Amino acid sequence: MSGTTFSGSTLTFGTIVNTDTDVNTLETIIIDTTYRVNKNATPGTSYGDVGTFNYSATSTAATVNVNIRKPTITLTKIASPTTADVGDTVTYTITVNNTSTTAHAYDLRITDVLPASLSYVTGSLVP
C-alpha cells in the first residue's frame, strides 16, 4: 500500500497483512483523523476535504464536507464603585459568555491589566 494524503502530506502505513481468509467477509480499514479549525475559518461555511486512498495500481477518492462552527464570545467588565478615593476598594466583575448555540469554546485565557494607580488584592479572585 502506498499511502494516504492529508493536507499535502502522505501517511504511509507500510505493509498491512490480512490473515482473514474468509472471502465472504467484507474487509474494512478505518482511518480516524482529528483536525483543528483555523481561527480565520468562516462560521457557517462548508469546507470540502478530499481524501485519496492508494493501493497497488488502484486508488479511490472520497469527499467529506465539514461545516465550520465557531463560538461567539462576549466579554463585559463592570467596576463597582466607578469612582474611588485613595485606599478604597474597587471590585471588577468580568463576565464571559459564549452566545453560540452550536459551538463550544475551549482554551480561553482572560488577561486583565490593572491601571498603574490600582493594585491587586491578593486572594480576591473568585472564579
Rosetta silent file (secondary structure, phi, psi, omega in degrees, C-alpha in Angstrom):
SEQUENCE: MSGTTFSGSTLTFGTIVNTDTDVNTLETIIIDTTYRVNKNATPGTSYGDVGTFNYSATSTAATVNVNIRKPTITLTKIASPTTADVGDTVTYTITVNNTSTTAHAYDLRITDVLPASLSYVTGSLVP
SCORE:     score description
SCORE:     0.000 S_00000001
   1 L     0.000  135.136 -175.838    0.000    0.000    0.000 S_00000001
   2 L   -82.732  -56.068  179.785    1.469    3.360   -0.929 S_00000001
   3 E   163.435  177.451  179.098   -0.169    5.879    1.382 S_00000001
   4 E  -125.780  134.560 -176.515   -2.887    8.375    2.127 S_00000001
   5 E   -96.445  127.386  177.081   -2.512   12.106    1.511 S_00000001
   6 E  -125.023  116.703  175.372   -3.627   14.552    4.224 S_00000001
   7 L    47.240   47.483  175.031   -3.309   18.288    3.583 S_00000001
   8 L    87.720   -0.503  178.098   -0.370   17.918    1.248 S_00000001
   9 E  -121.393  158.786 -178.137    1.470   15.205    3.154 S_00000001
  10 E  -113.001  132.642  176.377    1.489   11.454    2.718 S_00000001
  11 E  -107.110  115.325 -177.896    0.997    8.988    5.512 S_00000001
  12 L  -100.298  128.662 -177.411    2.457    5.588    4.630 S_00000001
  13 L   -90.864  -10.622 -177.342    1.125    2.578    6.506 S_00000001
  14 L    75.500 -148.495 -178.071    3.757    0.129    5.307 S_00000001
  15 L   -92.543  125.684  174.969    2.683   -3.494    4.882 S_00000001
  16 L  -109.672  124.392 -178.117   -0.698   -4.480    6.278 S_00000001
  17 L  -105.407  125.278  177.344   -1.234   -8.243    6.491 S_00000001
  18 L  -102.475  112.472 -178.396   -4.755   -9.600    6.462 S_00000001
  19 L   -91.100   -2.144  178.503   -4.844  -13.064    7.998 S_00000001
  20 L   -78.774  119.852 -177.634   -8.600  -13.468    7.475 S_00000001
  21 L  -101.794    6.840  179.440   -9.065  -15.950    4.622 S_00000001
  22 L   -80.032  108.166 -176.885  -12.869  -15.811    4.530 S_00000001
  23 L   -71.351  -12.879 -179.973  -13.662  -14.332    1.107 S_00000001
  24 L   -88.698   -4.245 -179.930  -17.284  -13.706    2.169 S_00000001
  25 L   -97.390  124.442  177.864  -16.268  -11.253    4.900 S_00000001
  26 L   -68.388  130.026 -179.128  -16.032   -7.596    3.866 S_00000001
  27 L   -95.248  138.623 -175.588  -12.638   -6.162    4.844 S_00000001
  28 L  -136.791  137.641  169.978  -12.507   -2.656    6.293 S_00000001
  29 L  -120.841  124.649  179.770   -9.769   -0.244    7.285 S_00000001
  30 L  -108.146  127.858  177.777  -10.898    2.768    9.305 S_00000001
  31 L  -116.111  113.749 -177.336   -8.687    5.851    9.437 S_00000001
  32 L  -106.819  121.176 -179.266   -9.782    8.328   12.089 S_00000001
  33 L  -124.092  153.994  178.777   -8.178   11.782   11.963 S_00000001
  34 L  -125.301  135.075  179.609   -8.645   14.917   14.017 S_00000001
  35 L  -127.650  150.522  174.980   -8.090   18.459   12.764 S_00000001
  36 L  -104.208  131.087 -179.423   -8.216   21.818   14.495 S_00000001
  37 L   -72.857  133.712  176.779  -10.144   24.561   12.706 S_00000001
  38 L   -68.989  148.734 -177.200   -8.097   27.674   11.978 S_00000001
  39 L   -65.713  -18.037 -179.790   -9.296   30.860   13.651 S_00000001
  40 L   -91.788    6.471  176.826   -9.801   32.528   10.250 S_00000001
  41 L   -68.533  145.770 -177.171  -12.369   29.927    9.117 S_00000001
  42 L   -90.368  120.551  178.738  -15.777   31.399    8.319 S_00000001
  43 L   -59.168  143.304  178.759  -18.626   30.134   10.550 S_00000001
  44 L    82.150   -3.202  179.758  -21.490   28.506    8.638 S_00000001
  45 L   -92.065  138.178  177.049  -19.245   27.700    5.668 S_00000001
  46 E   -97.538  118.927  179.300  -18.959   24.133    4.461 S_00000001
  47 E  -103.126  131.109  179.318  -15.389   23.200    3.570 S_00000001
  48 E   -93.337  139.983  176.902  -14.778   20.128    1.415 S_00000001
  49 E  -129.013  125.292 -178.719  -11.858   17.802    2.046 S_00000001
  50 E  -104.924  124.529  175.979  -10.946   15.125   -0.460 S_00000001
  51 E  -108.645  141.155  178.594   -9.060   12.078    0.748 S_00000001
  52 E  -121.408  131.927  178.119   -7.421    9.603   -1.621 S_00000001
  53 E  -112.309  122.692 -179.524   -6.556    6.029   -0.731 S_00000001
  54 E  -110.469  133.297  176.589   -3.999    4.312   -2.969 S_00000001
  55 E  -140.970  118.198 -177.271   -3.488    0.575   -3.046 S_00000001
  56 L    51.250 -121.507 -176.728   -1.217   -1.047   -5.616 S_00000001
  57 L   -94.168    3.000 -177.418   -2.401    0.161   -9.032 S_00000001
  58 E  -114.017  155.973  173.511   -5.824    1.339   -7.819 S_00000001
  59 E  -147.135  156.663  177.147   -6.979    4.388   -5.933 S_00000001
  60 E  -139.968  147.888 -178.461  -10.271    5.722   -4.655 S_00000001
  61 E  -125.853  148.856  176.688  -11.267    9.197   -3.503 S_00000001
  62 E  -141.439  140.233  177.955  -13.983   10.437   -1.177 S_00000001
  63 E  -105.919  133.195  175.803  -15.086   13.952   -0.326 S_00000001
  64 E  -121.120  128.426  176.699  -16.234   14.868    3.157 S_00000001
  65 E   -95.605  135.039  179.955  -17.820   18.244    3.823 S_00000001
  66 E  -118.489  123.594  177.967  -17.191   19.862    7.187 S_00000001
  67 E   -90.857  123.061 -176.063  -19.447   22.652    8.400 S_00000001
  68 L   -82.131  128.994  174.220  -17.473   25.169   10.457 S_00000001
  69 L  -123.630  135.075  179.679  -18.966   26.295   13.763 S_00000001
  70 L  -128.817  145.058  175.665  -17.259   28.877   15.923 S_00000001
  71 L   -68.454  153.978  175.379  -18.094   30.159   19.388 S_00000001
  72 L  -115.411  102.886 -173.252  -19.301   33.721   19.732 S_00000001
  73 E   -96.344  131.472  171.762  -17.588   35.142   22.790 S_00000001
  74 E  -121.093  144.816 -179.109  -18.719   38.299   24.573 S_00000001
  75 E  -133.104  130.864  174.818  -16.889   39.864   27.487 S_00000001
  76 E  -125.812  148.009  178.549  -18.137   42.545   29.841 S_00000001
  77 E  -134.533  125.803 -178.155  -16.286   44.249   32.684 S_00000001
  78 E  -123.329  133.647  176.067  -18.029   46.282   35.356 S_00000001
  79 E  -102.521  141.010  177.003  -16.358   48.325   38.114 S_00000001
  80 E  -143.157  118.291   -5.037  -18.051   48.952   41.445 S_00000001
  81 L   -74.876  169.312 -179.115  -17.860   51.693   42.525 S_00000001
  82 L   -88.291  -11.826  171.982  -16.998   53.627   39.373 S_00000001
  83 L  -130.362  143.204 -176.370  -15.269   56.396   41.367 S_00000001
  84 L  -149.145  154.125  175.504  -12.947   55.806   44.310 S_00000001
  85 L  -101.732  166.969  176.727  -10.620   57.637   46.682 S_00000001
  86 L   -54.343  130.173  179.446   -7.144   56.549   47.821 S_00000001
  87 L    92.920  -15.719  178.349   -7.491   53.421   49.997 S_00000001
  88 L   -72.389  156.768  175.568  -10.935   52.470   48.654 S_00000001
  89 L  -101.806  132.189  175.883  -11.543   49.006   47.209 S_00000001
  90 L  -112.951  128.173  178.747  -12.837   48.698   43.659 S_00000001
  91 E  -104.207  125.950  175.384  -14.399   45.399   42.632 S_00000001
  92 E  -102.795  134.289  174.572  -14.289   44.399   38.980 S_00000001
  93 E  -115.230  118.666  179.016  -16.729   41.802   37.682 S_00000001
  94 E  -109.260  126.287 -179.097  -15.741   40.198   34.398 S_00000001
  95 E  -119.436  128.330  178.058  -18.358   38.117   32.633 S_00000001
  96 E  -117.319  129.821  178.705  -17.580   35.891   29.656 S_00000001
  97 E  -128.913  144.597  169.269  -20.373   34.343   27.606 S_00000001
  98 E  -107.109  107.284 -176.536  -20.476   32.063   24.600 S_00000001
  99 L   -86.934    0.148  177.550  -23.670   33.038   22.800 S_00000001
 100 L   -73.208  139.105  176.535  -23.264   30.350   20.145 S_00000001
 101 L   -97.375   -1.218 -175.644  -25.811   27.548   20.346 S_00000001
 102 L  -123.125   -8.859 -174.656  -23.721   25.233   18.149 S_00000001
 103 L  -136.047  131.489  175.407  -20.063   25.593   19.196 S_00000001
 104 L   -80.410  155.899  176.353  -18.246   25.133   22.481 S_00000001
 105 L  -108.019  132.806 -178.811  -15.401   27.435   23.482 S_00000001
 106 L  -124.882  155.905  170.841  -12.095   25.887   24.535 S_00000001
 107 L    54.456   42.540  177.634   -8.790   27.124   25.897 S_00000001
 108 L   -78.515  142.224  175.414   -9.957   30.619   26.803 S_00000001
 109 L  -135.089  121.772 -178.980   -7.497   32.854   28.586 S_00000001
 110 L  -107.887  128.011  177.844   -8.585   36.159   30.055 S_00000001
 111 L  -119.289  127.953  179.187   -5.972   38.751   30.934 S_00000001
 112 L  -120.667  115.362 -179.727   -6.940   41.860   32.867 S_00000001
 113 L   -97.975  118.155 -179.948   -4.334   44.594   33.127 S_00000001
 114 L   -79.533  147.222  174.034   -4.993   46.974   36.001 S_00000001
 115 L   -60.554  153.687 -177.984   -4.174   50.659   35.662 S_00000001
 116 L   -59.425  -23.391 -177.887   -0.914   51.670   37.389 S_00000001
 117 L   -81.084   -3.647  179.425   -2.915   53.558   40.031 S_00000001
 118 L  -117.415  153.189  173.732   -4.534   50.295   41.295 S_00000001
 119 L  -130.310  145.246 -178.735   -3.044   47.233   42.943 S_00000001
 120 L   -71.587  137.796  175.732   -4.465   43.722   43.105 S_00000001
 121 L   -90.175  110.810 -176.532   -5.722   42.496   46.473 S_00000001
 122 L   -54.139  132.448  177.888   -4.080   39.076   46.924 S_00000001
 123 L    83.069    3.767 -175.522   -6.582   36.242   47.174 S_00000001
 124 L   -87.640   -8.834 -179.244   -9.533   38.329   45.966 S_00000001
 125 L   -71.190  125.954  178.321  -10.024   36.478   42.665 S_00000001
 126 L  -120.772  114.913 -178.782  -13.234   34.429   42.725 S_00000001
 127 L   -71.329    0.000    0.000  -13.755   32.099   39.744 S_00000001
